[in-house]
Amino acid sequence: MPRRGLGARPDGIWPSLRRSPREWNQLLGVVKENGGGWAGKGANRVTWTKLGFASGDPASCNTWTAASVKVS
């Protein structure tokens, strides 16, 4: 169960789902291949997904301030 007060933050969600590392890799594969309708290159989508889940802070994924090469 996520710690109280985390709401929808990624670091509170993934552990609470009791998902395995294998499932994490499957998720990253889907993000890379089709991104669920997201724009940008697959490798960049994977980078942002990892960053968001690792930090647990949506502000760490501020694509508006990132270099354009990291969001294309």
C-alpha positions as CSV (number, residue, x, y, z in Angstrom):
1,M,0.0,0.0,0.0
2,P,1.4,3.4,-0.9
3,R,2.5,5.7,1.9
4,R,0.0,8.2,3.0
5,G,0.0,11.5,1.2
6,L,1.7,10.3,-2.0
7,G,-1.5,10.4,-4.0
8,A,-0.8,9.4,-7.6
9,R,3.0,9.9,-7.4
10,P,4.8,7.1,-9.2
11,D,6.9,6.0,-6.3
12,G,3.7,5.3,-4.4
13,I,2.0,3.4,-7.2
14,W,4.5,0.9,-8.5
15,P,5.3,-0.8,-5.2
16,S,1.7,-0.9,-4.2
17,L,0.8,-2.8,-7.4
18,R,3.2,-5.6,-6.4
19,R,4.7,-5.8,-9.8
20,S,7.8,-7.7,-10.7
21,P,11.0,-6.4,-12.4
22,R,9.9,-8.4,-15.4
23,E,6.6,-6.5,-15.6
24,W,8.5,-3.2,-15.3
25,N,10.6,-4.2,-18.3
26,Q,7.4,-5.1,-20.2
27,L,6.0,-1.7,-19.4
28,L,9.1,0.0,-20.6
29,G,8.9,-2.1,-23.8
30,V,5.4,-0.8,-24.5
31,V,6.4,2.7,-23.8
32,K,9.3,2.4,-26.2
33,E,7.4,0.8,-29.0
34,N,4.2,2.7,-29.1
35,G,4.1,5.0,-26.0
36,G,0.4,4.6,-25.5
37,G,-0.2,7.4,-28.0
38,W,2.5,9.7,-26.6
39,A,4.7,11.7,-29.0
40,G,8.5,11.5,-29.2
41,K,11.1,8.9,-29.7
42,G,10.8,5.6,-27.9
43,A,14.1,5.9,-26.2
44,N,13.2,9.4,-24.9
45,R,9.8,8.1,-23.6
46,V,11.6,5.3,-21.7
47,T,14.1,7.8,-20.2
48,W,11.2,10.1,-19.0
49,T,9.3,7.1,-17.6
50,K,12.2,5.8,-15.7
51,L,13.0,9.3,-14.3
52,G,9.4,9.8,-13.2
53,F,9.2,6.5,-11.4
54,A,12.6,6.8,-9.9
55,S,12.2,10.3,-8.5
56,G,8.5,10.0,-7.5
57,D,8.3,13.7,-8.4
58,P,6.3,14.9,-11.4
59,A,8.4,18.0,-11.5
60,S,11.4,15.9,-12.5
61,C,9.7,15.3,-15.8
62,N,9.3,18.9,-16.8
63,T,9.6,18.6,-20.5
64,W,9.0,22.3,-21.0
65,T,12.4,23.1,-19.6
66,A,14.3,20.1,-21.0
67,A,16.6,20.4,-24.0
68,S,14.7,19.7,-27.2
69,V,16.8,16.7,-28.0
70,K,15.5,15.0,-24.9
71,V,11.9,15.4,-25.7
72,S,11.7,14.7,-29.5
